[in-house]
Amino acid sequence: APWCGHCKKLAPEYAGAAAVLGAQDPPLYVAKVDATANRDLGSRFGVQGFPTLKFFRNGKASDYGGGRTKDTIVSWVNKKSGPAARTLTSTDEAEAIIESQDVVVIGFFEDPTSAEAKGFFTAAGGNDDVTFGITSDEEIAAKYDASFPSVQVFKKFDEGRATFEGDVSSAEDIATFVAGHQLPLVIEFSQEMAPKIFGGPVKTHLLVMVDSEEAYFEGLKADLSKVAAANQGKILAITVNLENERVMSYFGVTEDDLPTAVLVNMPEGGQMKKYKFNYDTVNEENLNALVNGYFDGSVKPFLKSADPPASNDEPVKVVVGTTFADIALDPTKDVLLEFYAPWCGHCKKLAPEYAGAAAVLGAQDPPLYVAKVDATANRDLGSRFGVQGFPTLKFFRNGKASDYGGGRTKDTIVSWVNKKSGPAARTLTSTDEAEAIIESQDVVVIGFFEDPTSAEAKGFFTAAGGNDDVTFGITSDEEIAAKYDASFPSVQVFKKFDEGRATFEGDVSSAEDIATFVAGHQLPLVIEFSQEMAPKIFGGPVKTHLLVMVDSEEAYFEGLKADLSKVAAANQGKILAITVNLENERVMSYFGVTEDDLPTAVLVNMPEGGQMKKYKFNYDTVNEENLNALVNGYFDGSVKPFLKSADPPASNDEPVKVVVGTTFADIALDPTKDVLLEFYAPWCGHC
């Protein structure tokens, strides 16, 4: 995105990688597309932030998984486009590859097909951040005074070169050796180095927090170098200077605490663990004691925790680090836990709905527990469960966590938790139970079946299990049926909007038909778009949406809404009909609509995990006839989706090629090319 700071920061590294890759034989292509001017491409490939990089090979896209520096981009793309190690046949080639990057590994093998060489290729294939070369050329070996077989690391820091002294057929040993040499022995933490630190293969980091202006610094750095050398390939030794306040704050370190240290372990996809430095002086002896204690298990991880509350009697229970296991991991309880931040606007917005759900779930028999944890005061819990934004909700059953997948309203939370904790439909045995469940929520579906184990009832249970947003009940009780004037078998939707109740007229044994019917009645016939309704709209089962953009203060509005209601009724369960009022500027802007265009419409289809498609309203007047024409044209295929595209550049001769919507297929999907594509924003600093 043109405004994205991350994109701007990436730009020189990306251009540098493009120059290197474009000069290779054959060339590898590096391109960029402005995802704000070519939004449909961003939507097509699930772009949710900037910059996003995708790699296209044989016309198929995959996520870019390398670093954000010239060298790591070059290494990653080369490995995805060819062998893990590049064959070097001349001293010029070897010199060029060594000069082009900060770290290069070269394997010297007389027979590149030997068992020893296979181990080298395996090690190369497992490291996307470093470029590997392989050679059997005697002139190259003579130039660099290398024997056969051997593995050499050429680097532009520390001692400049390192020779592997172990078993050259062992991929694991080579990988460990390279991991220990691909970064400096002592790394000075910076935002530029962060991707190399956290994205590299060594996941145990010894961080020493310092003020580099103080007299102690050089001596401490020398001590740290000795510890690092003794553990090369097993740990990274990192100095974190005073100006890196956010890192220090994360570990609870202030300027008064300096110098100090902490050891962290961050396994791939696992929980970060921190090991405290419990010594008065930071020196070689004490740093070694911390590292050795970590490896022999005598030093235990510590958990940051706020103090537990004096009272915990509210419907939403408060969890802190020290009470987490007792509450969330209790195998006798089902617990929904919110990770929140006190300053988070979305958390504040969720709070009343969450508390309402807690009251309903806590009053059930047996009760279901709803809790919250301040992830800023109990950071280790947030790290443990991969919390990256607020609020994040996790559901704990039998002490095991799973992602919450429901809505953000009282009713959808209650429905989701009940379904995860028991049967898809709750058995109702009295009129009081039925009345309570209907009153407690905006939408409730009740199946009336004389035999709840019948084939008809099984279809109802299947439909109930497929809808996490609505609460389902089932009953064979004649008093409940009499109270609500319901026959056996039947399916009834009770709702607090529109006509208040709807009776399913189809085959009560068809799970698919029941599901479609409920989907058409779980939201109002015409929905007024709002931030509160957005999760229900986009998270629900109906993925085709007819959006009518309006100014509700204008005289046309009521008549247009009546027309839209008729279109919605004719397509209930197949589309959602939504009015988007003038104040929802971001939505209108996304579709390129201004106040002067009102009223107008657009139809969108958003399949689960697929690409959003937009269908344009090509009529002068927004009325029932023309809205029906758009909807019917979508369903019969006569109306085609449209693609938003910027204009292609007049010239496209730079190393980084410019892609727009209309040129995307020719460049990125060309099966004869390997293409690395960056989705950027012009304002983005990282880009």
Secondary structure by P-SEA (a helix, b strand, c coil): ccccaaaaaaaaaaaaaaaaaaacccbbbbbccccccaaaaaaaaccccccbbbbbcccbbbbbcccccaaaaaaaaaaaacccbbbbccaaaaaaaaaaccbbbbbbccccccaaaaaaaaaaaacccbbbbbbccaaaaaaacccccbbbbbbcccccccccccccccaaaaaaaaaaccccccccccccaaaaaaaccccccbbbbbcccccaaaaaaaaaaaaaaaccccbbbbbbcccaaaaaaaacccccccccbbbbbbcccbbbbbbbbccccccaaaaaaaaaaaaaccbbbbbbbccccccccccccccccccccccccccccbbbbbbcccccaaaaaaaaaaaaaaaaaaacccbbbbbccccccaaaaaaaaccccccbbbbbcccbbbbbcccccaaaaaaaaaaaacccbbbbccaaaaaaaaaaccbbbbbbccccccaaaaaaaaaaaacccbbbbbbccaaaaaaacccccbbbbbbcccccccccccccccaaaaaaaaaaccccccccccccaaaaaaaccccccbbbbbcccccaaaaaaaaaaaaaaaccccbbbbbbcccaaaaaaaacccccccccbbbbbbcccbbbbbbbbccccccaaaaaaaaaaaaaccbbbbbbbccccccccccccccccccccccccccccbbbbbbcccccccc
